[in-house]
Amino acid sequence: SWHYLLATATVNETMTKLNERLKMEAQFSENRIHGHALPTQSIKRQGCKVWFRRYVTVVIGVAIVLVLCIHWHLVIIHTRDYVQPHDLFLSSFSESSRLGANGRSEDEEWQRSFAQQPNDEVDPYILSPICGGCSRSFFDSRHCFTIMKRDMRKDKTSPGGKLSLLDEAKKLGKESKTCELCDPIHCWKHYFNNSTQNYGSGHKSKYWRFDRCQPKFTNPTTFTLSSIPSELRIPPSRFQDIGTYFEEKHDLAKATNSGMDYLLEYNPGLVAIPLKMKQFLPKQAVYLLSLRVTPANNCFPAKVYTDLPKEVWKSVYHTSTNHLGLALLDEKYQMIPGYDVVIELDVPIDLRRSLESKRGGGHFEAVSPTFMDYRLFVLNNEIVLHINAVTVIVTRLSLRAKGFGDDIAYNKDTDTCVAVAEEAGEMGNWEKPCRLDNLYGGDNLQVSMMRQFNTIWSGGAFGKNYALFGVPNATHPESPDSMYAELDIFPHQVQQILPDEHTRLSKHQVFERIWKVGTRKSRNFNIDRVNMRSVKEVGNATKSGNMPLPSFFTVDAHEDWFPGKEAPFKEAAHGGACCVSFSVDELTLHGAKDNHHEPLLVGLGHTKVTWKPWYGKERVPQEKKDRLPHTHYVSLFYAFDPYPPFQIRARSGYFCLGHAPLTTGNELPSSEGGIFNPHSILTRNRNLQQNNETFNCPQISFVSSFIENAGDASKTVIGYGLNDCTGRLVEVEKSEIVRLLYPDPMDMIFDKK
């Protein structure tokens, strides 16, 4: 940096002048000692001696400060995007996490991994005289709670003495409009349409546990892909020595220059099958399910992974194997036997990153996957496959079952994707359908990829987990829906797109978008063939205004937990899944509350405690790390207008989604549908934790689908992954979601006592 060079040159020049001056002063002193006559010029310089020393001191000080500032600037600018490990699967999959999820030593992590279990007997919420809206409100860019604490320190030395926290809250609420919820009476009026009826000074606000305010659900379903060969399953007998199992698999992969040869399935995507495809499928097929199929997992206690040798640990997490699992489901979310498959996507279309070592020798080397999570959407009666790659890429899929229609004509008219990719060559462009070969599961379910992937660059490089949705044309209902990509939730950013059309970028343009300071200035990945196909955008992305406060508050906002600026979860929630339409009648809770005069779209997002550099620092007290463990997820509902700028109208408080139930033997309890998955029990190795409290839900509840029930518009279906280990679907009534978005204040906000 030229700033750094300038500052360094200034210091060097000043030090040179100082050395010259010191030599002159030494000569001056020696002449005085020996009685030599001093030149007139030397006498004049003696008079400037004090002034010159002060000048030099000031210049050196300024130069040093400048150098330090430039160093700090460089640290902030060049590391702010890179100090956190690459969030490929989880922060705990990163180099820093070898200390454990909380930065503990391995022995401490092991001792705590099973010791802290959630307690269902505890109260569902805690109370405070301070309104939750106060803890999460702002005065300009400062938290209202932070201002209260500052005023408490000031008032401590005032003649009137120190005020209580409640007194400071009342005082601030009366002085500031944006902090008025800090005043309990203003808080009451906010939730009761400006009325003080039934208000009493003894009323307290509720702060809910994450595991006691989630939506009530029915028909929970667990999934196991029968198409995955049994020899690629982790044997339950190896759960107790899983570290040794991982090392054995790594040694085998290294010897055969391949990937880790075991698989798990999780993060379910779900769509209702479009009517035009049903004629080519079994009549009981209602839904299409997608699953991520990969060796990467977070099933076991953190100590298992931190104990692994580094190269084994990297091979577990940075695995190139990420397959697409697909299955047909009936109306009860049960898999239709013989119609689930596993598809390898990146190899047939020549997009996979090489396993060859960059150092030569051809030995196995862990690499990041080309594709990661898979999601499904239906836009204009077409199934759209969404994948997280460098950023989000999309294509369309078509389904048919063997024996439904003319199989010979299908095979003749639709070439394999391998052949189509070879024909396309280095440019990787094709716009015609190709059939994907199933890696596992036979050929009963046949899947076609309708064209090469296109890339959504609207959210910038390294965007992921966008939600895709359509909005009907208000003036021409018979026209196709306008299609949108939801890039972020808070703030709500939405871009209209034409996913089947693209503009061509050069390789240099792709490189300029992807390259990070400090990384190699060369790149040669086949996935850039897709990155060069930029999805066409219509206009600019919209960005809605201020976000509403949560509809209820959770324990993290309590003054004894993480109030104000200490809030642990990222405010900028992310997808999640979207969108389900709610009519005006559906938004009116039991006909007793007028929530909105227009329909709304509802989505389901997540946020998490992000990894911070101090987790890896020994000087940071262990108590602080234990109190705020990173990479712990919570979810929330949000509702917005179904037209630009898609203003957010409501959002719920945080909640977590639960574990699959404990099983007896290899049988699911009657309360759980689907197929027994032995990995389900493993998710209890890691529970959500905050403030040294353990909650009865996974550390990671990763929502990957949210749709309307295909046969009952009053119900929705949520699909979520549990700790990157297994997947689950649950059914939730729309009225239950409305209850959380627009709660009865005496139910969710204030204590009746």
N, C-alpha and C positions, 0 to 999 in steps of 0.2 A: 504494500500500500504506500502511495506517495505521501500520505499523511504521516505514516510511521517514519519514512526516510527523512522527511522534513524535520520532525521532532528530534530524531537522532542526530541529524546534522547540527541542529541548534545547540544541543548539549555538547557535542564534540567541539564546536567552535568556541563556546563559552569556556570550556575547560582548558583549551589551548591558551586563550587570553589570560586565564587565571594563572596558569603555570608561568607564563612570561612575566606577569606582574609579581608573582612570588619571588622569581629570580632577581628581579630588579630591587625588590625590598630587601632581599638578603644582601645584595651588594651594597645597598644604602646603609644597612646596619653595620656591615663590616667596615666601611669607610669611617663611620662615626666612632667606632671602637678604637681605630688606629689613628684618630685625629686628622684624617685626611680632609682636605677642603672639599665641600660638596658643590657640584655644579648648580647654577641657578635653576636649571630645568628640573633637577632632582628635588630642590627645595620646594618648588611649586607642586611637584607630584606628591610630596609628603603631605601637603595640605589637603589633597584630594583622597588621601588614603582611606579614611573612614567611609566617605561617600562611595568610593569605588567598591569596597567590600560589600556594602549594603546592596549596591546595584547588581553585583555578581550573584549574591545570595538570592535576590528576587528573580533574576533571569534563570538561574538554575532551578529554582522552585517551580517557576512557570513551565519550564521545559519538561521537568519530571512529571508534573501534573498532566501536561499535554500527552506525554508518552503513555501514562497510565490510562488516560481517557481513550486514547486510540486503541490500546490493548483491549479495554472493556468493550469498545465499539465492535472490534473484530470478533470477540468472543460471542457477543449477542447476535450479530448479523450472521456469522458463519457457522454457528452451532445451534441456533434456536430451532432449526428444523431437523437437527440430526442428533441432538443429545438424547432424545427418546429413541429406544430401539425400534427398528422397523416393525410396524404392527402387522406382521404378516398373518399371524393367527391370534396371538395375544402378546401383551407386553411380557408376560411370564415366559414366553418362548424366546426371549431375547438374551443376549449375553449377560446383561445386568441381573437377570432373574436367577442366575446361579447362586445368588445369595438367598433365594427364596422369595415368595410373593411379597413379604413384608420387609425384606432386607435382613432377615434373621440368619444366624448360622444354621447349618444343616441339622445339627442335633436339636436345636430349639424348635425348628420347623417340624421335625418329626414328632417331638413330644406333644406339640400343640395340634397336630393335624387331626387327631381323633378325640382329643380331650374335650374340645369345645363343641358341644352338640346343641342345636336349637332346643328351646324349651317352649312347648305349646301352651304351658300353663301361665305364662306371664301375661300381664295386661296388654290389650291390643294397642294401647296408646299411652303416652305420658301427657301431663298437663302443665300449663304455664299461664300466668296472668297476662303475659305478653303475646300479642296476636302474631300468628305465623307470617302474616303479610308484612309485618314490621321487619322481620329477619331477612326477607327476600325483596324488600323495596329499596329504591335508590334515591338519593338526593344528588342531582347531576350524575356524576360517575361514581359517587361514594355510596357505600351501603349505609342505610339509615341506622342500622345497629352499630356500625363503627362510629358514627357521630355520637350516638348515645354514650358509648364507652368513653369517648374523648371528653364529653361534657361531664361525665361522672368524675373523671380525674381532675378537671378544672374546679368543679363544685366542692371537691374535698377540701380545698384551701380557702373557700369563700366563707364570709362571716356566718352564713346560715348553716354551714356544715354540709356534709356529704348527703346527696339525695340517693334514694334507693333506685334500682334499675327500673322499677315500675313508675316511680315519680319522674325519672328522666324520660321514659317512654311517653307519658302523658304530656310532659312539657314539649317534647319535640313534635308530637302529633298535633298539638295546637299551634305550633309556630310554622310548620312546613306542610304545604299542601301535598307534596309528593311523599311525605313520611307520615301522613295523617293516620294511617292504619296502626301506627305505634300507640296511639291513644285508644284504649279499650272501647270507649263509647263510639268513636269513629269506626272502629273495626266492626262493631255490632251493626251500625247503620249501613255499612258497606254491604253486608250480607242480607240485610232485611229491608232493602229498598228505602233507605234513609229514614227508617222508623226506629224509635227507641222503645217501642212497646215490649214489655216483658224483660227489658234490660235490667240487670242487677249487677252491682259492683263485684259480686262474688263469682260471676261467670268466668270460667277459664277456657283457654283454647286447647284443642286436641292436636297432638303430634303423633301420627300413626306409625306403627311398625310397618316395614315394607312387606312383611309376610302376612299382615292381617288386614290389608286394605286392597288386595288384588280383586279383580272381578270374579264373581262366582261362575263356575263353568260346569258343563255336563259333557258326557260322551268323550272322556279323555282316551286317547289312542296312542299306543307305542308301536314303533316300526322296526322290523328286521327284514332286510332284503334276502329272500331265500336264494336269489341268484348268485350271491357271493359264495364261492366254494368253501366248504367247511375247513379245508386246510389253510385258508387265508383268514380264519378267525383266530383271535387270541384265545387260547384254551383257558377256561376259568381256573384250571389247575395251576396255571402260571401266574395268576393274579398276585400271589404272595411273593413270588420272586421275579416280578416283572422287569426289574432292572437287568437281571441276567438275561432274560428273554430278549430285551432290546439289544443288548450287546451281541448276542448270538445272531440276531437278524442283521445287525450292522456288518458283522464279519462275513456273513454270507453275501450280502450286497456288495461288499468290497471285493470279494473273491470273484464274483460273477459280473462285476461292473454294471450293477442294476440298482433298482430301488429296494426299499424295505418291503418285504413280501407278506404283509398282513394288512387288513382293511377294516375300517369302521365307517358307519354311516350316520350323518347328523345334519342339522340345519334344513328342515323340510320346507320346500316351496310347494304351493298348491294353487291350482286353477280349476274352474269348472270347464269341462271339455266343450268347445264350441259345437253347436248343433250340426254344422256341415260335416264334421269329422265323425259323428256318432254312427253314421251308416256303415262305416268301415271298421267298427269296433264291437266287441261283445255288448249286448244290450244292457247289461248291468253296469257298464262303465259310466261313471258320472264325473269323476275327478282324475286329474293327472298330478301325481306327486313327484317332486324332484328331491334328491338327497345328494349331499357332498360325500363322496366315497374316497377315503384317503387313509394313510397310516398316521398322519398328524393327529394328535389327540391331547387332551388335558384331563384324562379320566382319573389319574392316580394322584396321591398326595405330592406336594411340591418336592419333598425330599427325594422321591424316586428319581426325578429328573435332575435335581442338583447333584445327586451322587454319581450320575453318569459321566464317563470320560467325555471331554469336550467334543470330540469328533462324532461320538455316538449321539450325544445330545443334539448336535446340529442335524444329524441325519434323521432323527425323529421328527424334528419340527420343520426343517427346511428340506422337505421332500418334494421331488418333482411330480410325484404321483397324486393327482387329484382328478378322479373320474366323476362322471355324471351318472347318478342312479335315477331311473325312472320307473314308475309303477302305476298301473290303473287301479283306482279305488271305486268301490260301490258307494251307494248313498249313505252308508253308515261308516265310511272311511276305512273299510276293510279291504286289504289287498285281494285282487282277483287272482287266484292261483294260475301260474304259468305266464303272467303278464307283468313281471318285473325284470328289469335288465340293468346291466352296468355297461356304460359306453365310455371308451377312451376317445377323447375329442382331439387333443393336441397332436398326437402322433399321426393319425390318418391325414390330417390337413397340413402336416409339416410345419407346426408352430412350436413344437416342444423345444425347450432349452437343452443343450447338450449336457450329458453326464460326464464327458471327458474332462480330465483335469487340465486346467490352464497351465500347469507347471510341467506338463508332459508326463509320459509314462503310462498314460491311459488308466490310472487307478480311479476308483470310485470317489466322487466328490459331491457333497450335498449341495443342491442348488434350489433356488426358489422356484415354485411352480409357475407354469405359464398361466393357468387358470386356478381360481380359488372357488369362492362361494357361487352357487347357482341359484337363480330365482326365476320364477315364471310369472307372466302377466298375460292377460287377454286384452288385445287392442283391436277394435274393429273386427271382432270374430276371428282373430288370428292368435295363435299361441306364440308369444315372444319369449325367447330365452335371453336372460340378462346374466352376465358373468363379470366378476371382478378380475381384471387382468392388470395391466399397467394402470389403466383406468377402466371405466365401464365399457363393455362391448356388447352388442346385441345382434341377434338374427331371429328368423322365424323358424318354427318347427311344424312338421305335419306328421300325423299319426295314422297308422293303419294296422290291422291285425292280419296275420297270415290266414288265408282262407276266406277273408271277407273282401270280395272283389276279385279281379283278374290278377293273380300273382305273377303269371308269365309276362303280362303286359307291363306290370309295375317294374319287374326286374329288367326288362328290355328297355323301357323308356327312361328309367332313372338309374344313372350310372353310380358307382360307388364314389364316396368322397375322396378316397385315395386316388382314383383315376382322374377325377375332376381337378384335384389339387395339382397333380402332376402335369396335367394339360395347361393349367394356369401358369405354371413355372414360377420364376423368381418374383414376378409382380404380384402373384397371389390374388388376382382378381377373377371372380366369376359371379354370375348373377342367376345361374340355373340351379334347380334342385339337385341334391345328391343324397344317396342313402347312406346312413351311418351303420357300420357293422357293430353288432353287439359283442362286447368282450366276454361277458358272462350272461347267462339267462336264456340261451336259445334264440330262436328267431320268430316266436309267436308275435311279439310286439316289434313292429318295424317303424323306425323313425327316420324322417327325411329332414335334412337341413336345407332351407329354401334358397340360401345365397351365402356368400362370404360374410363374415362379421363386419359390422361398422362400429366405429368408436365414437362415444359421446365425450367430446372435449369440453362441453359447456361448463362443467364444474372444475376445470383445470386438471393438471397432471395429478395422478394418484388419487383421484376421486373414486368413491366406491359406494355400494349399497344405495343406489338411486331407486326411487319408486317411480314406476311408469303408470300413467293413468290417462283416460280419455274423457273429454267433455263434449256432450252432444251439441250440434250446431243449432242454436236457438231459432234462427230464421229459416233454416232448411233442415228440418228433422230427418229427412230421408238421406241427407249427405253423410259421409263418414265423420266420425268423431274427430275433433282436434286432439292431437296427442302431445303429452307433456312429460317432462322428466323433472321430478322433484329432487333438487340438488342438495338442499339443506332444509332443516326444519326450523331451527331458531338461529338466525333469522330465516324466515321462510323464503327460499329462492327457487323459482320454477322457470323452466325454459321450454317453450314450444319447439317440438322437433318433428322431423320427417324421417323416422328410423330406417325406412327402406331406400332412402336417397343419401348420397354422399358427395362430398367434394374431395378432390385429391390434394394431399399434402406431399411435400417433398420429404425425403429422409432427413435433410438438414432441418426442416421445420419441426419434425417430430423430435429430433435430438435436442433442439433448442427448448422445447417444452418440457422435456423429461430431465435434462441434465441438471445435476446438483453441484454446487460449488464444493470442491474437495474430492469429487469422484473422477473416474477415468474419463478422458475426453475422446473416448472411442466407444462404439457400440455396434454390435452385429448380432441382433436377435431377430429371428424370423417373425416374431409377433409384430414387428414394425410394419410388416405387410398389411396388417389390420389397422395399426395406428395411423397409417397414411390415408385410410378411408374415414374421413371425418363426417359424422352425421350432420345433415343439413339442419340449420336452425332457422326459425321464423321469428324475426325481431330479436329484441334483447331479453335477457332473463328478468323476470319481475322479482321485486323484493318488497315484502309486506312491511307494515309499520311496526309500532311497539307491540311486544308480546304481552298477553294478559298474565296475571299472576296465576299460580296453580290453584285449582278449585278446592284443594285441601292441602294440608301440610304434613310432612313426615318428620320422624325423629331427628333427621340430620339438621333441621332448621331450629331446633330447640336451643335455648341459650346455654345449656350445659353440654351441647354437642358441637355443632359447627355453624354458629350463626354468622350472618353478615359475610364479610370477605373470606371467611374460613370455609365457605360452602365446598364440600368435597367433590361433587359431581359437576362435570362440564355443563355449563348453561346451554351450549350449542348442541342440543340433541340431534341425533342422526337417525337415518333409517336403519332398522325398522322395516315396516311394510305399510302399503297404502294402495287403494283407498276404497272405502265402503260408503255408499250414499245413504244419508239419513234424511227422511222427509220431515216436513214441519210437524206432522202428527207424531212421528217417532221421537222427535226432539222434545215433545211435551210430555214430561214425566207423569204418567198416570192421569193426564188431563188436569193436573193441579198446578202446573207451573208453565208460564209462557217463556220458553228459553230462547226461541228465535223465530223470526217471521219468514225465513227462507230456508230451503234445504241446505245442508252442509255435507262436505266430504270429511270423513274421519279416518285418521291414520294411527299407527302404533309405532312409536319411536323408542330409542334407548339412549342412555348416556352412561358414563362410567367415570370412575376415579382414574385419572391418567397417571402414568409413570412420570416421576420428576427426578432430576439428577440427584437430589439429596437422599433418595432411597439407597444409593450405593455408597454414601459417605459414612465412614466410621464415627466421625465427630457428631453426627446427628443422633440424639438419644434414641435408643431402641424403643422406648415408650411411645415416641412420636410415630415411628413407623408402624408399630403394632396398632395404634389407635386409628390410623388412616391407611389401611392396606390398599394398594393400587390394583387396577384391572378388575374391579368389582362392578357389576352392571345392575342397573334398575331400568324399568320401562315406564312409559306414560302414554295416554291417549291424547290426541289433539284434534281439533275440528276447525275447518276453514271454508271460506266461500268457494263455490265451484266455478269461479270465473276470475280473471286477472283483476287485481294483483294477488289473489288467493290469500286474503288477509286471515290470519289466525284469529278465531273468535273465542276459543276456549281450550284449555289444557287441564288435564287431571294432575293430581299429585303423583309422586313416584310409587311404584309397587314392584314386586318381583313375582315371577311365575314359578310354580312349585316343582318339586321332584316327582318322578314317577313313583308309584307306591312300592313298598317292599314286597317281595314275593316269597312264596314257599316252594322250594324246589324250582322246577322249570315252568311253573304255571303262573299266569297273571291272575290277580284277584278279580272277582266278578265286576268290580267297579272300573276296571281298565280294559279297553278294547285293544284289538291289534294282535301282534305276535310277540311273544316273550323275547326280550333282548337282554342277555346277561350283563351288558354294559350299564344298564339302567341303575343298578345298585351302586356302581362306581361313582356316579355323580355326587353321592353324599360324602365323598372324600374331600370335597371342597364346597363349603357353604359361603353364602354372602356374609361378610363381616364388616362392621364399622363401629368405632368407639368401643372396642373390646366386647361388642355384643354380636352373637351369632344368630342368624336368621334361618328359618326353615325353608330354604330355597337354594338353588345352585349359585355359585359365585358368578356364573355367566348364564343369564337367560337371554339368548340371542334370537329375537323375533325375526323370522324370515318369510312369513306370509300372513296375510290378513285379508279375507274375502267374505263375501256374503254366501250364506248357505244356499246351495243350488236348488233346494226344494222348499225352503222356508225363508222368506225375506225378512222375518223378524229375528233371525239368528245370524251370527257371524262365526267364522272358523279362524282360529289363531294357530299358526305353526311356529314352533320355536325349538332351538337347539339347547341342550343342557351341557355346559362345560366342554364343548367340542368333543362330545362323547356319544350322545344318542339324540334322537329327535322325538317330538311329541306333537299331537294335535289336540286342541280342546275347543269345545263349542261354547259360545258366550251369547246370551240374549242381548239384543240391541238396547233394551230397557236397562240392562245392567251397566252398559257403557255410558248411557245417558246419566245414570245415577252417579257415576264418578265424575263426569264432565260438569254436571249441574246438580251438585248434591244438596240435599236438605241441610241447612246450616246446623240444625240441632242433631243431625245424624253424624256428620263428618267434621264439623268445624268447632262447635261449642259443646262443652260438657253440660248435660242436663241438670246436674247437681248444682 
